[in-house]
């Protein structure tokens, strides 16, 4: 877990430093719209959206496991078949 946090911090620092070195103006076309923005802002927004996608993908498995656990039948308090006692 600590390694993942460390790698995330390194990627974030690298992305920010790369974005700050690219100050030119660019035109971004997205969903039939055009936006004029600095390249740094476009890079930072892309980095943030990518982090959100990774977060949602990482939360998918625990959420599915929780739903599966909620759908399991409740265990009885009686003896387990096949075990003594």
Wavefront OBJ file of the C-alpha trace (Angstrom):
o trace
v 0.000 0.000 0.000
v 2.807 2.423 0.876
v 4.519 1.660 -2.432
v 1.349 2.565 -4.336
v 1.055 5.868 -2.466
v 4.716 6.645 -3.120
v 4.379 5.855 -6.836
v 1.235 8.000 -7.025
v 3.070 10.933 -5.479
v 5.993 10.525 -7.892
v 3.638 10.413 -10.903
v 1.756 13.479 -9.642
v 4.958 15.455 -9.141
v 6.202 14.420 -12.571
v 2.912 15.383 -14.203
v 2.799 18.780 -12.509
v 6.411 19.592 -13.342
v 5.855 18.531 -16.966
v 2.695 20.631 -17.173
v 4.369 23.720 -15.735
v 7.110 23.542 -18.367
v 4.528 23.610 -21.198
v 2.864 27.030 -21.130
v 1.799 27.316 -24.789
v -1.869 27.754 -25.710
v -3.644 24.803 -27.317
v -7.112 24.144 -28.714
v -8.837 21.081 -27.268
v -11.762 19.569 -29.202
v -14.101 17.471 -27.072
v -17.716 16.436 -27.777
v -18.219 18.879 -30.645
v -16.863 21.772 -28.555
v -13.552 23.589 -28.745
v -11.690 25.000 -25.785
v -8.648 27.270 -25.861
v -6.495 26.620 -22.824
v -2.891 26.468 -21.761
v -1.183 23.162 -22.351
v -0.407 22.978 -18.634
v -4.119 23.111 -17.757
v -4.969 20.480 -20.370
v -2.283 18.163 -19.001
v -3.373 18.660 -15.380
v -7.055 18.073 -16.197
v -6.135 14.919 -18.119
v -4.023 13.719 -15.203
v -6.882 14.349 -12.754
v -9.433 12.568 -14.961
v -7.087 9.609 -15.312
v -6.698 9.437 -11.528
v -10.506 9.439 -11.145
v -10.838 6.577 -13.634
v -8.194 4.553 -11.792
v -9.923 5.254 -8.462
v -13.285 4.100 -9.814
v -11.703 0.962 -11.264
v -10.014 0.221 -7.929
v -13.293 0.652 -6.011
v -15.207 -1.661 -8.321
v -13.872 -4.920 -6.882
v -14.496 -4.108 -3.183
v -17.983 -2.824 -4.009
v -18.825 -6.002 -5.931
v -17.510 -8.112 -3.047
v -19.660 -6.190 -0.562
v -22.763 -6.684 -2.704
v -21.981 -10.383 -2.978
v -21.577 -10.650 0.808
v -24.935 -8.933 1.357
v -26.646 -11.424 -0.956
v -25.280 -14.511 0.844
v -27.842 -16.368 2.936
v -27.640 -15.806 6.673
v -25.852 -18.620 8.475
v -27.851 -20.684 10.923
v -26.830 -21.129 14.511
v -27.280 -24.908 14.338
v -24.567 -27.523 13.893
v -22.669 -27.688 10.644
v -23.412 -30.868 8.718
v -20.465 -33.242 8.520
v -18.697 -31.859 11.611
v -18.896 -33.556 14.995
v -20.745 -31.896 17.777
l 1 2 3 4 5 6 7 8 9 10 11 12 13 14 15 16 17 18 19 20 21 22 23 24 25 26 27 28 29 30 31 32 33 34 35 36 37 38 39 40 41 42 43 44 45 46 47 48 49 50 51 52 53 54 55 56 57 58 59 60 61 62 63 64 65 66 67 68 69 70 71 72 73 74 75 76 77 78 79 80 81 82 83 84 85
